[in-house]
Amino acid sequence: MRYVFRNLHVFVFAFVFVFLALVVAHKPQEAVRYVQPWVEDAVELQDLANAVYREVAQTDWKGASDEALTLFVAAVRMPSLLFERLAEKVEGVEKDMQRRSAVDAPEVSNQV
């Protein structure tokens, strides 16, 4: 009996997948209709993740660390100057995001 309780997760795993296999075998069209939205979402998430991965790989980390150091020095020297620089950087980022969204806008389907 100890063997059964120690390996209960294996039996539950096998039972679930045998049950799912029987459902797919008896109702393949319903299984496809049920799983298809999950597959489409997974493909969309993969595309988004690949885009994020490319953006992170192209990031200039040396420049980012230099910028953070410059902002820190500016904050120590004159705190009001920090907000002016941050406002300029935010405007630059907004312009860059608008430019990228206009160029890289993926087509979104509204299928339900």
N, C-alpha and C positions, 0 to 999 in steps of 0.2 A: 504494500500500500504506500510505503514511503517513496517508492520509485514513481508512482503515479503523481503524487503531490509535488515532488521535486521537479518533475518534467511536465507539469500541467500546461505551461506556456506553449510547449511543443504540440500538445494535443489540441489546444485551442487554436493555434495557428493552422494546423492541418485541417481541423473541422471547418474553420472559416473559409479557407481556400477551396476545399472540396465543395462546400455549399455554394460558393460563388461560381465554381466551374459548372455545377449542375444548373444553376440559374442561367448562365450564358448558353449552355447546351440546349436548354429547353426553350428559351426566349431570346434568341440572338438579336433580333431587331430592337427589342426593348432595351437590351443591354447596351447596344450601340447608341441608341437615342439618349440613354441615361448618362453614358460616359463621355459622349462627344463634347458637351460644354466644358468638361474638365480638361479635356485634351486641348481644346482651343485656348482656354485660359492659360494652360501650361506653356503653350507655344508663344503666346503673347508675353508671358512673364520671362521666358527665355530670351526673346528679342529685347525686352527692356533691360534685362540683366547684362546681355552682351553689350548694349549701348553704354550702360554704366561702367562696365569693365573697361571698354575702350577709352571712355572719358577719364577714368582714374589712371589708366596706363599713360595717357598723354599729359597728365598734370605735371606741371613744373614745380616739384616739391621744394627745390632750392629757392626758387622765386617766392613761393608761398611762405617759407620760413623767414626769408629776408623781409618780406612785407610785414609779417607779424612782429619781427624785431623792430622795424621802423615805427610801427604803431605804438609799441611799448615805450620806445625812447621818446616819442612825441607825447605820450600820456604822462610820462615822468617829468618832462621839461615844462609842458604847458597843457594842462587838461582840456582847455577849450579848443586848442588846435586839433586834438584827437577827434572831436566831433565833426570838425570841418573836413578832415581827411576821410573819416568814415562816410560822411555824406557823399563825397566825391566818388569813393569806391562803390558805394551802393548804386549810385547813378550809372557808373560804368558797368556793373554787373547786370543791372536791369536792361541796359541797352544790348549787352551781349546776349542775354536770355531771349529778348525779343527777336534779335537777329537770328539766333539759332532756332527758335520756334518757328519762324517764318520759313527757314531753309529746310529744317529737318522734321517738319510736321508730318507724323505718320497718319495714315488714313485709319480712322476708327469706324468700325462697322457697328451699327445699332441693331444688330440682330438679337432677337430674344428667343 
